[in-house]
Amino acid sequence: MGNKNKKTKPTNTGMSSNSSTSSTNKSEDPTVEDPMDLLQKLTTYIQREEKDSSTSKREIQALKQQLQESQDETRTSKLSTKTLEKAAKELRDINKTQAEVTEYLVKDLQEEGLKYQKHKVVSQGVELKELGEEHGREIMILENQLSSMRQEFQVAKRESEELQNSNRISDDPAMENQPRQNAQIHLSEDEDDAGNLLAATSSALEESRTASNQPFENKDNFDIALILRWNTKPRDEVSIQQIQVTNALEQKMDEKISLLQEQLAIAKTEMSKEQMKTLRNQESIIVSHNMVIADEDASQIFSAMCQEYNDAAESDKKCRKVEWKKISV
């Protein structure tokens, strides 16, 4: 439209100039322009304007199409943005839900772990208590065995002293003949060869006393009979052998009593160590439990310490079983 106005103005000017010219020509030399030329000019002008208008329309149409495409792209971008925002929101919701579920599961696992550890600690305490009672019973058994062995030792010692006293010959062989025979018979249980000789000697002496119905005159007659009958062993040698046997038995009993006392001391020491270790482990578990309550990250430390405690308790239990087997043997 602006082009039309711009082009129209010269035309009007031309027409006015033509009119002025015509008026001038009229005044001076009146001539009229050919109408066909005017028509041709007008047609050319109209065609040029139509051509410009068509070009403008095409440009306007192209601009409208570009605008439509831009609007479509903007609309698509908005939809994409909304879709992305919706997807991001869904992801945030999913992440939040997963975080809540994870937190709940972690908390639940920690609670279950604490319950399990408490139950395990209680079970370990019961086992340790039972083991302590078993140790106490075994210690009592050892003490009873020690007391019994001491009594046996005292009995053996008294018997040995009686045997030693019975081997001493008094001034009155007739009065001491029967106890001496009993001692000689008792001695035969320990020394077969000497016992046989003593039994034979006692039998010979009894026959001699019965035949004469007279007691021995003195100690020398009895000594002579013993020496003649034994031929190789005097009575003092038998007494020395009996003393040696008694000393050997006494030494053996002392060694066995010392061994039992050492085993009893070791058992008491091990029991005391086990009780102290149990107390320390229980204190460590209590401290770890407090750490878990204060800080969730400490649950791993608590689990590790509980595992270490269980391993140590199992190892100690095996070691104690081996030690008690050795002690029993």
Number of C-alpha atoms within 10 A of each C-alpha: 10 7 11 15 10 10 13 13 12 12 16 12 12 13 13 13 14 16 15 14 18 18 15 14 14 13 11 10 11 11 13 12 9 8 9 9 10 11 11 11 13 13 12 12 16 13 12 13 16 13 12 15 15 12 12 13 12 12 12 12 12 12 12 12 12 12 12 12 12 12 12 12 12 12 12 12 12 12 12 12 12 12 12 12 12 12 12 12 12 12 12 12 12 12 12 12 12 12 12 12 12 12 12 12 12 13 13 12 12 17 13 12 15 18 12 12 18 16 12 14 18 13 12 17 15 12 14 17 14 12 16 16 13 12 18 15 12 16 17 13 13 19 15 12 14 19 13 12 17 16 12 13 18 14 12 16 16 12 14 20 15 12 21 18 13 19 20 12 15 15 13 14 17 16 12 14 17 13 12 21 20 15 18 23 17 14 23 17 12 12 15 11 11 19 19 16 18 24 18 14 20 21 13 15 19 16 12 14 15 11 9 9 10 10 14 18 12 13 13 11 12 19 14 12 14 21 15 13 18 16 10 10 14 15 16 11 11 18 17 12 13 20 16 12 15 19 14 12 16 17 12 13 18 15 12 15 18 13 14 18 15 12 19 20 13 14 21 15 12 16 18 13 12 19 15 12 15 18 13 13 20 17 12 16 20 14 12 21 20 13 16 19 14 11 10 12 11 16 19 13 14 23 18 13 16 21 13 13 21 16 12 14 19 13 12 14 16 12 12 18 12 12 16 15 10 10 15 10 6
